[in-house]
């Protein structure tokens, strides 16, 4: 049976669901201090395993069409990181997000797939709004979000001590506005 996310591809990238066999990919991402500097800090293998089983795999069944997916280079099949479209922790808002291995930074992959995920969220799932959060000092991620067509809301902040000490920059866009000017 084909799932809605099976078509989440771009010219260079594809998304697929994580499986229990992907623990090492996730551990590699979560133990890299450069990747996790603005994403809650380095995690242990046990924390990554808990996240994979209780948050990623269970979430697919609880929220069809949403989730955290492995991002693959189509030409090689190599995993370059992850992209997500899921609930902001403890909130009703749906967020877009990404983490990439450092060797894939600067290639436009985060933006390319974020745009595809936003289009999927708005067109396929019919979401009325999608948001994104990032550390205030993470200017690289803020550039990606702007390129993907999201708008910073300077008066809105989210505090999530488990993710990042201090307030997080808030980006959002309504479906009609994004679709009218989509990158």
Secondary structure, DSSP 8 states (H G I E B T S, - for coil): ---GGGG-B-SSEEEEE--GGGHHHHHHHHT-HHHHTTTT----HHHHHHIIIIIIIHHHHHSTT-EEEEEEETTT--EEEEEEEEE-TTSS-EEEEEEE-GGGTTSSHHHHHHHHHHHIIIIIS--SEEEEEEETT-HHHHHHHHHTT-EEEEEEEEEETTTEEEEEEEEEEEHHHHHHS--
